[in-house]
């Protein structure tokens, strides 16, 4: 029964992640509920070992149908990788709990801004090119990569929002690009957790398979229904994140 619960959670996480990010909101709580006495780092590592495969497959699927701006994104991916390592290292020195109460408020501001700007992310009109786009992408990658390594919740949503707001991408292209950046942060985290021995490999493989199945379905729906659909899912995921992180911060 435990295998069924966490496998279904992994598939749903892959589905949500493939569209707009936020799969950790589903799989991590499931892992903590099923294995309440396990070390948190081990559950985080096992979550990353599944998520990286779904994110990788989604990136590949999107790259076949959407023109990814590779020249602009590779600096962001490298910066995200370095940022995630730095954030994870800082966790060993600082307590990230001070972010718990700030996060739902930041997410609420992000949601209200998105709702107020009705045309935000509906048209794909990149505002920059060349070095101008590269350094902005690198800054986004480093900033959110550090956050992902240090704390984590809402990473995919932050990537999507900043790519839309700063670079002028539409929600579909931002979601595609966010996959590549999130793949880099997941890789950094997985390497670190593996190095520290915090991955249950006997669970990692079936969870990865379920995550990939969900990712394939999510990518297909996003490509089929386009930017409007991705925007709606983004709003739903961010709203859910606000409720979840707000409850954890102020009521637990």
C-alpha positions in Angstrom: 0.0 0.0 0.0 2.9 2.4 0.8 4.4 1.9 -2.6 1.0 2.6 -4.3 0.5 5.8 -2.4 3.9 7.3 -3.0 3.9 6.1 -6.7 0.6 7.8 -7.3 1.9 11.0 -5.6 5.1 10.9 -7.7 3.0 10.6 -10.9 0.8 13.5 -9.9 4.0 15.5 -9.0 5.5 14.8 -12.4 2.2 15.9 -14.0 2.2 19.3 -12.2 5.9 19.8 -12.5 5.8 19.3 -16.3 3.2 22.1 -16.7 4.4 24.8 -14.3 6.5 23.3 -11.5 5.4 22.7 -7.9 5.5 18.9 -7.8 7.3 18.9 -4.5 4.1 20.2 -3.0 2.7 16.7 -3.7 5.4 14.1 -3.4 7.3 15.5 -0.4 4.3 15.6 1.9 3.4 12.0 0.8 6.9 10.8 1.6 6.8 12.5 5.0 3.3 11.0 5.7 4.3 7.5 4.7 7.7 7.5 6.4 7.3 9.9 9.4 10.4 8.6 11.3 12.8 8.8 8.3 15.5 11.5 8.3 14.1 14.6 6.4 17.3 14.8 4.3 16.7 11.3 3.1 13.2 12.1 2.0 14.4 15.3 0.3 17.1 13.3 -1.5 14.6 10.6 -2.6 12.2 13.2 -3.9 15.0 14.8 -6.0 16.0 11.4 -7.3 12.5 11.0 -8.8 11.8 14.6 -9.8 15.0 15.0 -11.9 13.8 12.3 -14.3 10.4 13.8 -14.8 11.9 17.3 -15.3 14.5 15.9 -17.8 11.8 14.1 -19.9 9.6 17.2 -19.9 12.5 19.3 -21.1 13.2 16.8 -23.9 9.5 16.7 -24.9 9.2 20.5 -25.0 12.4 20.9 -26.9 10.9 18.9 -29.8 7.9 21.3 -30.1 9.0 24.6 -28.7 12.0 26.7 -29.9 14.1 26.9 -26.7 16.5 29.8 -26.5 19.5 27.6 -25.7 22.1 30.4 -26.1 20.3 32.5 -23.6 19.5 29.7 -21.1 22.8 27.9 -20.7 24.4 30.7 -18.5 21.2 30.5 -16.4 21.5 26.8 -16.1 25.1 27.0 -15.0 24.3 29.8 -12.5 21.3 27.8 -11.2 23.6 24.8 -10.6 26.2 26.9 -8.7 23.4 28.8 -6.8 21.8 25.5 -5.7 25.1 24.2 -4.4 25.8 27.5 -2.6 22.3 27.5 -1.0 22.6 23.9 0.1 26.0 24.7 1.7 24.5 27.7 3.5 21.9 25.4 5.1 24.8 23.9 7.0 25.6 27.3 8.5 22.3 29.1 8.7 18.7 28.1 9.7 16.4 28.7 6.8 13.3 28.7 9.0 13.2 32.6 9.0 11.9 32.2 5.4 8.8 30.2 6.4 6.8 33.3 7.4 8.0 35.4 4.5 7.3 32.9 1.7 3.5 32.9 1.7 3.5 36.7 1.7 5.9 36.8 -1.3 3.8 34.2 -3.1 0.7 36.2 -2.4 2.3 39.3 -4.0 3.3 37.3 -7.0 -0.2 35.9 -7.4 -1.9 39.3 -7.0 0.4 40.8 -9.6 -0.3 38.0 -12.1 -4.1 38.4 -11.6 -3.9 42.2 -11.9 -1.8 42.0 -15.1 -4.3 40.2 -17.4 -2.0 40.2 -20.4 1.1 39.1 -18.5 2.6 36.1 -20.1 0.0 35.7 -22.9 2.3 36.8 -25.7 5.8 35.6 -26.3 7.8 38.8 -26.9 11.4 38.5 -25.5 12.6 41.9 -24.5 16.3 41.2 -24.7 18.8 39.3 -26.8 22.5 38.4 -26.8 24.5 39.3 -23.7 21.6 41.3 -22.2 19.4 38.3 -22.1 22.2 36.0 -20.9 23.2 38.0 -17.9 19.6 38.4 -16.9 19.0 34.7 -17.2 22.2 34.0 -15.2 21.0 36.3 -12.5 17.6 34.6 -12.3 19.3 31.2 -12.3 21.7 32.1 -9.5 19.0 33.8 -7.4 16.4 31.1 -7.6 19.0 28.3 -7.7 20.3 29.6 -4.3 16.8 29.7 -3.0 16.1 26.1 -4.1 19.3 24.8 -2.4 18.6 26.8 0.8 14.8 26.4 1.2 13.0 25.2 -1.9 9.2 25.5 -2.0 7.8 27.3 -5.1 11.1 27.2 -7.0 9.4 26.3 -10.3 6.8 29.1 -9.9 9.5 31.7 -9.1 11.4 30.6 -12.3 8.3 30.9 -14.4 7.2 34.3 -13.0 10.6 35.9 -13.4 11.1 34.6 -17.0 7.7 36.1 -17.9 8.1 39.4 -16.0 11.8 40.1 -16.6 12.4 38.5 -20.1 9.0 38.9 -21.7 8.3 35.2 -22.3 4.8 33.8 -22.5 3.8 31.3 -19.9 4.4 28.3 -22.1 7.9 29.3 -23.2 8.7 30.4 -19.6 7.5 27.0 -18.3 9.7 25.2 -20.9 12.7 27.4 -20.0 12.1 26.9 -16.3 12.4 23.1 -16.8 16.0 23.5 -18.0 16.9 25.8 -15.1 15.1 23.5 -12.6 16.9 20.5 -14.0 20.2 22.1 -13.1 19.1 22.8 -9.5 17.7 19.3 -9.1 21.0 17.9 -10.4 23.0 20.0 -7.9 20.7 18.9 -5.0 20.8 15.2 -6.1 24.6 15.2 -6.3 24.8 16.6 -2.8 22.3 14.3 -1.3 23.9 11.3 -2.9 27.3 12.3 -1.7 25.9 12.5 1.9 24.1 9.2 1.5 20.6 10.6 1.7 18.9 8.8 -1.2 16.8 5.6 -0.9 17.6 4.0 -4.2 15.2 1.1 -3.8 12.4 3.8 -3.9 14.1 6.1 -6.3 13.7 4.0 -9.4 9.9 3.2 -9.1 9.2 6.8 -8.1 11.2 8.0 -11.1 9.2 5.8 -13.5 5.9 7.1 -12.1 7.2 10.7 -12.2 8.1 10.3 -15.9 4.6 9.0 -16.7 3.0 12.0 -15.1 5.5 14.3 -16.8 4.7 12.9 -20.2 1.0 13.5 -19.7 1.5 17.0 -18.3 3.8 18.1 -21.1 1.3 16.8 -23.7 -1.5 18.8 -22.2 0.6 21.9 -21.9 1.6 21.7 -25.6 -1.9 20.9 -26.7 -3.7 23.7 -24.8 -0.9 26.4 -24.8 -0.2 29.5 -22.9 -3.7 30.1 -21.5 -3.8 26.7 -19.9 -0.3 27.0 -18.4 -1.3 30.4 -16.9 -4.4 28.9 -15.2 -2.3 26.0 -13.8 0.3 28.5 -12.6 -2.4 30.5 -10.7 -3.8 27.3 -9.2 -0.4 26.0 -8.1 0.7 29.4 -6.6 -2.6 29.7 -4.8 -2.2 26.2 -3.4 1.4 27.0 -2.3 0.1 30.1 -0.5 -2.3 28.0 1.5 0.2 25.2 2.2 3.1 27.5 3.2 0.9 29.9 5.1 -0.6 27.0 7.1 2.9 25.6 7.9 4.2 29.0 8.9 1.4 30.4 11.0 -0.8 27.5 12.2 1.6 24.7 12.8 
